[in-house]
Amino acid sequence: MTPADAPAAGATAAPSAASERRRALRRLLRNPLTRFGIGVLMLLLTVALFAPWMATHDPLAQNLDRALQAPSAEHWFGTDEYGRDLYSRVVHGSRITLYIVTLVTVIVGPIGLIVGMVSGYFGGWVDSVIMRVTDIFLSFPSLVLALAFVAALGPGLDHAVIAIALTAWPPIARLARAETLTLRRADFIVAVQLQGASAARVLGRHLMPLCLPSVIVRMTMNMASIILTAAGLGFLGLGAQAPSPEWGAMISEGRRTMMEAWWTVAAPGSAILLVSLAFNLLGDGLYDLLDPRGE
């Protein structure tokens, strides 16, 4: 290839990559359930970003004269026992949910991926020690283990995030280990090792990109579990503290009056249901897109 041909080759590669991304996006959006999930998550992101402008009332302002009012033109989702506007509280609660999901994902994804790849690549006693620790974490239900960690750390939103992260990494590590065990004896990995590549280079440059698709799918599906665990901690008073408009805490407050004012639990409960369902649907769509065995 002459120097004059190099720009032409680069220009050809760029449109090819762009067209591949467009085909992947079209394939992802082909499923109406996946489109629904993406739409709900885009709505969640929009609501979280513009919560101060989308809320119709101060989410913390109390007005006992308007306590337990049914949904109306003034209060779209009704009011709670303190007269606070439920719509505004649900809108601001989306920020807390997005904060929890984002922070837990940032913590859990890299930890689970690295731990799993190291365990699968080195094997032997390294694999045995890491997997026994992982088995200990997996032997307890995630909510029960999160409750134990929060009890030790103390109630609070940041402590709840740490507790959820400590319970969410083992499934990611297990998956990354399984992918690494499948790939570590592949011909191209052996060839790279024979060329003198270090373990860190093999893991970072060659194995990690191949493990990422499965980890991304699993993390997307785990987000629903993260939301439910966070809501459970908030419901028990161990997550976000009052008067914070966290959805689980709102359900806990509304359960005292749910028989005569169903909307106090219906509004935050519906939000949890929709967002959890959306993450699951998106995870299914990503699995169909990234599964190397798919057509």
C-alpha positions in Angstrom: 0.0 0.0 0.0 1.4 3.4 -0.9 1.2 6.4 1.4 -1.5 7.9 -0.8 -3.7 4.8 -0.2 -3.5 5.0 3.6 -6.1 7.8 4.0 -8.5 6.0 1.7 -8.2 2.8 3.8 -8.9 4.7 7.0 -11.9 6.4 5.4 -13.2 3.0 4.4 -12.8 1.5 7.9 -14.6 4.4 9.6 -17.9 4.1 7.5 -17.7 0.3 8.0 -17.6 0.6 11.8 -20.4 3.2 11.6 -22.6 0.9 9.5 -21.9 -2.0 11.9 -23.1 0.1 14.8 -26.2 1.1 12.9 -27.0 -2.5 12.1 -26.5 -3.4 15.8 -28.8 -0.6 16.9 -31.5 -1.7 14.4 -31.2 -5.3 15.6 -31.5 -4.1 19.2 -34.6 -2.0 18.4 -36.2 -4.8 16.4 -37.8 -6.3 19.5 -40.8 -4.1 20.7 -40.1 -5.2 24.3 -36.6 -4.0 24.1 -37.8 -0.7 22.7 -40.2 -0.4 25.6 -37.4 -1.0 28.1 -35.1 1.6 26.4 -38.0 4.1 26.4 -38.6 3.7 30.1 -35.0 4.0 30.9 -34.6 7.1 28.7 -37.6 8.5 30.6 -36.0 7.7 33.9 -32.8 9.5 32.8 -34.7 12.5 31.6 -36.8 12.8 34.8 -33.7 12.4 36.9 -31.8 15.1 35.0 -34.7 17.6 34.9 -36.4 16.7 38.3 -36.3 20.3 39.7 -38.2 21.5 36.6 -40.5 18.6 36.2 -41.7 18.5 39.8 -44.8 20.5 40.5 -44.2 21.0 44.2 -41.4 20.9 46.7 -41.0 17.1 47.5 -40.2 17.8 51.2 -42.8 20.5 51.8 -45.5 19.4 54.3 -49.1 20.6 54.3 -51.2 18.7 56.8 -54.4 20.4 55.5 -53.9 18.4 52.2 -52.9 15.1 53.8 -54.0 11.9 51.9 -55.7 13.7 49.0 -56.6 11.5 46.1 -54.9 12.0 42.7 -56.2 15.2 41.1 -55.3 18.0 38.7 -53.3 19.7 41.4 -51.6 16.6 42.8 -51.3 14.1 40.0 -50.4 11.2 42.2 -52.1 12.4 45.3 -50.5 13.3 48.6 -49.1 11.3 51.5 -50.0 11.5 55.2 -48.0 14.7 55.6 -49.6 16.4 52.6 -46.5 16.1 50.4 -47.0 15.8 46.7 -46.3 12.2 45.7 -45.7 13.0 42.0 -42.9 15.4 43.0 -41.5 12.9 45.4 -41.5 10.1 42.8 -39.8 12.5 40.3 -37.0 13.4 42.8 -36.8 9.8 43.9 -35.6 8.9 40.4 -32.4 10.7 41.1 -31.7 8.5 44.1 -32.5 5.3 42.1 -30.2 6.4 39.3 -27.5 7.3 41.8 -27.7 3.9 43.5 -27.7 2.0 40.2 -24.8 4.0 38.7 -22.6 3.8 41.7 -23.1 0.1 42.4 -22.5 -0.6 38.7 -19.3 1.4 38.7 -18.0 -0.5 41.7 -19.3 -4.0 41.0 -18.5 -4.2 37.3 -14.7 -3.8 37.4 -14.3 -5.7 40.6 -16.3 -8.7 39.5 -14.7 -8.7 36.0 -11.1 -8.5 37.3 -11.6 -11.0 40.2 -13.3 -13.5 37.8 -10.7 -13.2 35.1 -7.8 -13.5 37.6 -9.4 -16.6 39.1 -10.0 -18.3 35.8 -6.7 -17.4 34.2 -4.3 -18.4 37.0 -6.3 -21.4 38.3 -4.8 -23.6 41.0 -4.8 -22.3 44.6 -5.6 -18.7 43.4 -8.8 -20.0 41.8 -9.7 -22.1 44.8 -9.3 -19.3 47.3 -11.2 -16.7 45.2 -14.0 -19.1 44.4 -14.4 -20.2 48.1 -14.8 -16.6 49.1 -17.3 -16.1 46.3 -19.2 -19.2 47.4 -19.5 -17.7 50.9 -21.1 -14.6 49.5 -23.4 -16.5 47.1 -24.6 -18.8 49.9 -26.7 -16.0 51.4 -29.6 -14.2 49.8 -28.5 -10.8 48.6 -31.0 -8.9 50.7 -30.1 -10.8 53.8 -26.4 -10.2 53.3 -27.0 -6.5 52.5 -29.0 -6.2 55.7 -26.0 -7.6 57.6 -23.6 -5.2 56.1 -25.9 -2.2 56.7 -26.4 -3.3 60.3 -22.6 -3.2 60.7 -22.1 0.0 58.8 -25.2 1.9 60.0 -28.2 3.1 58.1 -27.8 5.6 55.3 -27.8 5.9 51.5 -24.0 5.6 51.1 -23.8 2.7 53.4 -26.6 1.0 51.5 -24.7 1.5 48.3 -21.6 -0.2 49.8 -23.7 -3.0 51.2 -25.4 -3.7 47.8 -22.0 -3.6 46.0 -20.6 -6.1 48.4 -23.4 -8.5 47.6 -23.6 -7.9 43.8 -20.0 -8.7 42.7 -20.0 -12.5 43.1 -22.3 -13.4 40.2 -20.2 -11.2 37.9 -17.0 -12.8 39.1 -18.5 -16.3 38.5 -19.5 -15.3 35.0 -16.1 -13.7 34.1 -14.3 -16.8 35.5 -16.4 -19.1 33.3 -15.7 -17.0 30.2 -12.0 -16.9 31.0 -11.8 -20.7 31.5 -13.3 -21.1 28.1 -10.9 -18.7 26.4 -7.6 -19.2 28.2 -6.6 -22.3 26.2 -7.6 -20.7 22.8 -5.0 -20.8 20.1 -4.6 -17.0 19.9 -4.1 -16.7 23.7 -1.4 -19.5 23.6 0.2 -17.7 20.7 0.3 -14.4 22.6 1.8 -16.2 25.6 4.5 -17.8 23.5 5.4 -14.3 22.2 6.2 -13.4 25.8 3.1 -11.3 26.7 2.7 -10.8 30.5 -0.4 -12.1 32.3 -1.6 -8.5 32.8 -1.3 -7.9 29.0 -3.2 -11.1 28.2 -5.9 -10.3 30.7 -6.3 -6.6 29.7 -5.7 -6.6 26.0 -7.1 -10.0 24.9 -9.4 -11.6 27.5 -11.2 -8.6 28.9 -12.8 -7.4 25.6 -14.1 -11.0 25.1 -15.6 -11.2 28.6 -17.2 -7.7 28.5 -20.3 -8.5 26.4 -21.5 -11.3 28.9 -20.6 -9.1 31.9 -22.5 -6.1 30.4 -25.6 -8.3 29.9 -25.4 -9.7 33.4 -24.9 -6.2 34.9 -27.9 -4.9 33.0 -30.1 -7.7 34.4 -28.6 -7.3 37.8 -29.7 -3.6 37.9 -33.3 -4.8 38.6 -32.1 -6.7 41.6 -30.1 -3.7 42.7 -33.1 -1.5 42.6 -35.2 -4.1 44.5 -32.5 -4.5 47.2 -32.2 -0.7 47.6 -36.0 -0.4 47.9 -36.0 -3.2 50.4 -33.4 -1.5 52.5 -35.2 1.8 52.2 -38.5 0.1 53.2 -36.8 -1.3 56.4 -35.4 2.1 57.2 -31.8 1.1 56.5 -31.3 2.9 53.2 -32.1 6.5 52.4 -33.4 8.2 55.5 -36.5 10.3 55.9 -37.6 12.7 54.5 -35.6 11.7 51.5 -38.0 10.7 48.6 -36.5 7.2 48.0 -39.1 4.9 46.5 -38.7 2.1 49.1 -38.9 4.5 52.0 -42.0 6.0 50.4 -43.7 2.6 50.3 -42.7 2.1 54.0 -44.4 5.4 54.9 -47.4 4.7 52.8 -48.1 1.2 54.2 -49.6 2.8 57.3 -52.4 4.4 55.3 -52.6 2.2 52.3 -56.0 0.8 53.1 -57.7 4.2 52.8 -55.1 5.8 50.5 -53.9 3.2 48.0 -52.0 5.8 46.0 -49.4 6.3 48.7 -47.9 2.9 47.8 -49.1 2.6 44.2 -47.1 5.6 42.9 -43.6 4.5 44.2 -44.4 0.8 43.7 -45.3 1.3 40.1 -42.1 3.3 39.6 -40.0 0.4 41.0 -41.9 -2.1 38.9 -41.5 -0.2 35.6 -37.8 0.6 36.0 -37.0 -3.0 37.1 -38.9 -4.4 34.2 -37.2 -2.0 31.8 -33.7 -3.1 32.9 -34.7 -6.8 32.5 -36.1 -6.2 29.0 -33.0 -4.2 28.0 -30.9 -7.1 29.3 -32.8 -9.6 27.2 -32.3 -7.4 24.1 -28.5 -7.0 24.8 -28.2 -10.8 25.3 -29.8 -11.4 21.8 -27.5 -8.7 20.3 -24.2 -9.7 22.0 -24.6 -13.5 22.2 -22.0 -14.9 19.8 -24.1 -18.0 19.2 -27.0 -15.9 18.0 -27.7 -15.5 14.3 
